Amino acid sequence: MMTAAQAERIKDLASIQGVRPNQLIGYGIVVGLDGSGDQTTQTPFTVQSINTMLSQMGIQLPPGQSLQLRNVASVMVTAQLPAFARPGQTLDVTVSSMGNARSLRGGTLLMTPLKGADGNVYALAQGNLVVAGAGAASGGNKAQVNHLNAGRIPNGALVERAVASPFAQSETVQLELLQGDFSNAIKIAQTINQRMGQPIAAALDARLVQVIAPPDPNSRVAFMAEIENLEVEVARQAAKVIVNARTGSVVMNQTVILQPCAISHGNLSITISNTPQVSQPNALSPGQTTVTNDTNIQIKADGGQMLELAGGTRLADVVKALNTIGTTPQDLLAILQALKSAGSLRAELEII
């Protein structure tokens, strides 16, 4: 029995090449902390940053002056610059301590340039931190809820430079499939050509579909809005089983099937117990009282069960059948590996 095809929008299957966010990062200083800042003896870069900032403001400290700062912390500031961002747009930023500050709660981030991978400054961040955690300490006891060394500043960065986008600089637009699939690439191209009534789309490979778009920016935006909302009958996914060896969790998609096979499941348990025994010497003898251990070893083998699975068995049947014989997640992991080695599991087995 074949699985019915499902219709999905192109915007859920592919993205536009070059239309993506960019990561920004910067080094900054948080001030206004309530004595929970960096310990300057162990974080000399914090003192160096304060000295540099004060010198830029025209304040010169005496040579050899040692600063004892308790309300200052060095932080790393990160943000994500979305596609088509323009100067004046605001961004949310994340502020994380990089020293040994106990808490950033109540702090204020000073103006921090945020740079991209090319080293250029694309935004400036500044503002009051919002820290979701809370904590208190007294008499050597400490209580804390959530994390205190990281926070966010909503709309805390202002975009200063736009990133050039190739969206309107070429005659064609490239659609990149989120998951490479030749069938879906062909179906997307066919759907676009059928809707537009002319061969303007072509699948270049399993991941890339090239579409001829109008040169006028306004027409191109309307054209892409229509393209994104076209529905495509997607092909069946490749059979795949993902196993987490650390947690024992197993995830299988609906296309996983089995060839005819038989599974034997049984458990062997070994119990070792030690019982202390006191040995007393005879009266008036030179012996000493000693303590010995009476070791008892028990081996119990549960009866193995043989389970036969017919060819073409699907996911629901596999899970139901394995549960009937009391299979644990760890047992299921071993069974799936054995089925793959035996050639009965027709699916890609990925262990993470």
Phi and psi in degrees as a GROMACS rama.xvg file:
@    title "Ramachandran Plot"
@    xaxis  label "Phi"
@    yaxis  label "Psi"
@TYPE xy
-82.1165  144.983  MET-2
-76.1211  134.144  THR-3
-64.0113  139.105  ALA-4
-69.3892  149.619  ALA-5
-115.315  142.649  GLN-6
-96.5338  129.67  ALA-7
-133.372  151.665  GLU-8
-72.0472  152.117  ARG-9
-63.2948  -34.8998  ILE-10
-64.7875  -21.7779  LYS-11
-87.1584  -13.7814  ASP-12
-104.848  -23.7  LEU-13
-146.105  159.903  ALA-14
-121.105  164.606  SER-15
-90.1804  126.042  ILE-16
-60.5179  130.891  GLN-17
89.6075  -15.6272  GLY-18
-96.3712  92.8606  VAL-19
-152.671  160.699  ARG-20
-79.3443  166.09  PRO-21
-128.859  142.403  ASN-22
-85.3503  139.388  GLN-23
-122.262  147.828  LEU-24
-146.675  150.352  ILE-25
-158.553  158.774  GLY-26
-105.317  130.475  TYR-27
-141.047  -179.269  GLY-28
-124.793  132.011  ILE-29
-105.755  129.004  VAL-30
-120.549  172.176  VAL-31
83.3321  17.0394  GLY-32
-76.996  154.608  LEU-33
-91.7897  65.959  ASP-34
70.2052  12.7264  GLY-35
-108.969  21.0954  SER-36
-81.1139  -167.154  GLY-37
-68.3022  146.639  ASP-38
-83.9271  110.673  GLN-39
-63.6014  -23.6203  THR-40
-69.8317  -24.7642  THR-41
-106.049  -10.7842  GLN-42
-128.164  75.237  THR-43
-64.2486  -23.3398  PRO-44
-66.2166  -25.8634  PHE-45
-67.0286  -44.6288  THR-46
-63.6981  -42.2162  VAL-47
-61.3739  -39.1934  GLN-48
-65.8499  -40.775  SER-49
-65.1102  -42.6789  ILE-50
-61.101  -42.4034  ASN-51
-64.8573  -42.2636  THR-52
-64.7257  -42.7627  MET-53
-66.7261  -36.0759  LEU-54
-67.0665  -33.8054  SER-55
-68.8879  -22.5855  GLN-56
-94.1067  8.27137  MET-57
86.5252  14.7697  GLY-58
-106.495  116.464  ILE-59
-106.713  120.602  GLN-60
-83.5292  150.261  LEU-61
-60.8859  144.702  PRO-62
-58.4854  137.632  PRO-63
79.5686  3.9762  GLY-64
-69.0776  127.699  GLN-65
-101.864  118.967  SER-66
-88.4639  134.985  LEU-67
-111.212  91.1443  GLN-68
-99.7566  130.84  LEU-69
-121.568  -13.7318  ARG-70
-110.164  19.3887  ASN-71
-127.78  144.003  VAL-72
-143.427  140.218  ALA-73
-83.6469  137.364  SER-74
-138.926  159.642  VAL-75
-106.58  134.847  MET-76
-114.101  127.415  VAL-77
-126.072  151.141  THR-78
-156.233  166.289  ALA-79
-120.887  119.997  GLN-80
-88.7907  111.165  LEU-81
-71.5722  163.741  PRO-82
-63.813  146.002  ALA-83
64.1963  20.9135  PHE-84
-67.0124  141.811  ALA-85
-120.924  155.036  ARG-86
-56.0569  135.254  PRO-87
100.866  -16.3661  GLY-88
-74.5341  145.953  GLN-89
-100.332  151.679  THR-90
-131.011  151.132  LEU-91
-81.5585  141.469  ASP-92
-125.941  152.793  VAL-93
-112.117  131.239  THR-94
-115.522  125.651  VAL-95
-130.064  133.389  SER-96
-68.0468  140.266  SER-97
-117.488  -0.0811618  MET-98
-108.111  -144.008  GLY-99
-114.109  31.6169  ASN-100
-63.7472  141.03  ALA-101
-78.3181  -31.5432  ARG-102
-160.276  146.648  SER-103
-105.015  7.86943  LEU-104
-63.5752  130.347  ARG-105
84.1302  3.15447  GLY-106
-85.7244  165.069  GLY-107
-125.333  126.634  THR-108
-81.6818  127.885  LEU-109
-80.8043  162.906  LEU-110
-51.0544  121.716  MET-111
-127.739  121.642  THR-112
-71.9593  136.166  PRO-113
-109.749  122.748  LEU-114
-109.263  154.454  LYS-115
-94.0909  -172.892  GLY-116
-66.7125  -22.2346  ALA-117
-85.9426  -0.413193  ASP-118
87.2767  -2.33849  GLY-119
-85.4066  149.679  ASN-120
-84.9891  123.776  VAL-121
-112.926  -14.5735  TYR-122
-158.089  160.11  ALA-123
-122.462  132.63  LEU-124
-115.148  141.35  ALA-125
-168.646  146.443  GLN-126
150.345  179.983  GLY-127
-86.4711  136.87  ASN-128
-79.4171  144.875  LEU-129
-111.274  109.846  VAL-130
-110.228  123.705  VAL-131
-77.5224  -19.0414  ALA-132
-83.7284  169.781  GLY-133
-149.717  148.268  ALA-134
-158.007  161.346  GLY-135
-152.413  149.438  ALA-136
-141.83  140.081  ALA-137
-162.721  133.254  SER-138
60.0923  32.9926  GLY-139
84.5913  -7.3648  GLY-140
-98.3018  146.569  ASN-141
-139.313  136.546  LYS-142
-130.065  135.981  ALA-143
-145.656  139.789  GLN-144
-121.777  125.986  VAL-145
63.3969  -165.279  ASN-146
-102.9  135.495  HIS-147
-105.809  -9.54653  LEU-148
-100.847  16.2839  ASN-149
-149.098  144.538  ALA-150
-154.249  178.483  GLY-151
-127.39  156.332  ARG-152
-124.111  101.301  ILE-153
-62.3857  130.866  PRO-154
53.8153  36.9722  ASN-155
-87.5792  -5.63022  GLY-156
-124.28  145.841  ALA-157
-115.604  123.89  LEU-158
-68.9754  131.072  VAL-159
-112.302  -17.4393  GLU-160
-144.987  138  ARG-161
-90.7412  151.416  ALA-162
-95.403  129.827  VAL-163
-63.3419  131.504  ALA-164
-112.465  135.476  SER-165
-80.8459  8.17766  PRO-166
-59.7888  -42.0538  PHE-167
-108.994  15.676  ALA-168
-104.765  3.0116  GLN-169
-133.809  159.393  SER-170
-72.9499  -21.5826  GLU-171
-121.055  160.689  THR-172
-119.687  132.855  VAL-173
-99.615  124.348  GLN-174
-97.5321  123.454  LEU-175
-104.348  118.776  GLU-176
-67.5888  138.282  LEU-177
-65.2875  -31.8139  LEU-178
-130.724  122.22  GLN-179
-61.5792  127.524  GLY-180
-158.117  120.613  ASP-181
-62.6404  -41.0105  PHE-182
-63.0647  -45.625  SER-183
-67.8742  -34.9308  ASN-184
-63.3194  -43.7499  ALA-185
-65.1435  -42.1265  ILE-186
-64.0813  -39.1358  LYS-187
-63.9894  -45.8691  ILE-188
-62.2972  -43.3883  ALA-189
-64.3905  -39.7935  GLN-190
-64.1257  -41.7566  THR-191
-66.5961  -44.8029  ILE-192
-63.6986  -38.9704  ASN-193
-67.0494  -39.0102  GLN-194
-70.2922  -39.9998  ARG-195
-87.2455  -12.8155  MET-196
76.2921  14.0171  GLY-197
-155.634  154.184  GLN-198
-78.4254  78.8705  PRO-199
-101.371  -8.04381  ILE-200
-120.435  142.347  ALA-201
-145.165  136.812  ALA-202
-83.7104  117.46  ALA-203
-83.7261  -34.2265  LEU-204
-160.421  -163.099  ASP-205
-71.1846  -13.2759  ALA-206
-120.993  -20.7384  ARG-207
-117.181  129.257  LEU-208
-121.587  123.124  VAL-209
-97.4586  130.988  GLN-210
-126.746  129.815  VAL-211
-78.736  122.265  ILE-212
-115.322  155.921  ALA-213
-61.3639  144.305  PRO-214
-73.656  -29.0133  PRO-215
-69.0286  128.915  ASP-216
-57.3023  -42.849  PRO-217
-64.8044  -43.4031  ASN-218
-66.8116  -34.9484  SER-219
-67.4331  -39.2994  ARG-220
-64.0516  -45.4505  VAL-221
-64.5279  -37.6159  ALA-222
-63.765  -45.848  PHE-223
-68.9636  -33.2048  MET-224
-62.5776  -38.354  ALA-225
-71.1744  -40.2547  GLU-226
-62.7456  -43.6478  ILE-227
-61.7227  -29.2128  GLU-228
-94.6377  4.29847  ASN-229
-71.246  139.983  LEU-230
-97.6863  138.499  GLU-231
-123.022  136.569  VAL-232
-78.9504  98.6212  GLU-233
-73.1221  151.713  VAL-234
-77.1039  163.597  ALA-235
-64.2732  139.995  ARG-236
-72.2021  154.319  GLN-237
-68.5054  141.08  ALA-238
-65.3853  130.573  ALA-239
-148.442  139.248  LYS-240
-124.433  124.909  VAL-241
-111.355  125.355  ILE-242
-120.42  126.411  VAL-243
-95.7765  106.384  ASN-244
-69.5032  -20.3758  ALA-245
-82.1532  -39.8546  ARG-246
-101.183  -14.3644  THR-247
81.2392  7.54914  GLY-248
-79.7311  143.048  SER-249
-130.185  129.104  VAL-250
-125.506  128.486  VAL-251
-128.741  142.178  MET-252
-87.0877  174.031  ASN-253
-74.2022  -9.78372  GLN-254
-92.2207  3.18149  THR-255
-73.4714  125.059  VAL-256
-130.974  162.609  ILE-257
-119.627  146.953  LEU-258
-84.5902  163.224  GLN-259
-53.0275  131.565  PRO-260
-159.903  168.641  CYS-261
-131.488  137.643  ALA-262
-121.389  129.155  ILE-263
-108.008  130.9  SER-264
-130.008  126.061  HIS-265
-156.587  161.253  GLY-266
-124.838  141.712  ASN-267
-119.474  118.675  LEU-268
-116.996  137.077  SER-269
-120.958  124.952  ILE-270
-117.269  125.3  THR-271
-119.782  123.209  ILE-272
-126.928  142.935  SER-273
-116.942  127.838  ASN-274
-116.392  116.711  THR-275
-64.912  136.331  PRO-276
-124.993  133.081  GLN-277
-97.7314  126.072  VAL-278
-107.207  116.34  SER-279
-99.8914  135.905  GLN-280
-75.3633  162.411  PRO-281
-67.2894  159.159  ASN-282
-59.9639  139.615  ALA-283
60.1797  17.6532  LEU-284
-94.6298  156.803  SER-285
-78.241  3.03874  PRO-286
-70.5671  169.437  GLY-287
-122.996  153.633  GLN-288
-73.64  127.478  THR-289
-128.211  156.818  THR-290
-113.293  125.324  VAL-291
-119.848  160.153  THR-292
-107.298  129.762  ASN-293
-96.8945  106.844  ASP-294
-91.0199  131.549  THR-295
-124.012  122.3  ASN-296
-115.941  125.686  ILE-297
-124.676  133.118  GLN-298
-118.153  124.366  ILE-299
-125.263  124.142  LYS-300
-111.962  116.014  ALA-301
-73.5814  148.524  ASP-302
-64.2781  126.424  GLY-303
-70.3818  148.267  GLY-304
-118.187  135.531  GLN-305
-101.736  124.827  MET-306
-118.713  127.157  LEU-307
-106.253  129.388  GLU-308
-116.123  129.857  LEU-309
-76.7781  158.889  ALA-310
-64.1  146.241  GLY-311
82.3146  6.89167  GLY-312
-62.274  133.872  THR-313
-101.09  -177.87  ARG-314
-55.5525  -49.7849  LEU-315
-60.7775  -39.6711  ALA-316
-69.4069  -37.7615  ASP-317
-62.8616  -48.8288  VAL-318
-63.1683  -43.5155  VAL-319
-63.6126  -42.5275  LYS-320
-67.6579  -41.273  ALA-321
-69.7164  -32.5469  LEU-322
-68.8092  -30.079  ASN-323
-66.4057  -24.2352  THR-324
-100.251  14.7482  ILE-325
71.637  38.1259  GLY-326
-77.6105  128.584  THR-327
-87.4363  165.023  THR-328
-56.5879  -38.5328  PRO-329
-66.9407  -39.2335  GLN-330
-64.4598  -40.1711  ASP-331
-62.4062  -36.5605  LEU-332
-60.529  -48.0179  LEU-333
-65.1316  -38.6389  ALA-334
-65.2467  -42.6627  ILE-335
-65.0587  -39.4615  LEU-336
-63.4502  -40.4553  GLN-337
-67.2716  -39.4775  ALA-338
-63.3724  -38.5466  LEU-339
-65.4607  -42.6147  LYS-340
-65.7504  -33.6106  SER-341
-80.102  -8.72134  ALA-342
83.2787  9.67054  GLY-343
-87.6506  -24.5014  SER-344
-93.8826  106.716  LEU-345
-90.8276  73.5992  ARG-346
-161.608  157.912  ALA-347
-78.519  123.478  GLU-348
-101.531  114.098  LEU-349
-114.234  123.241  GLU-350
-108.436  122.894  ILE-351
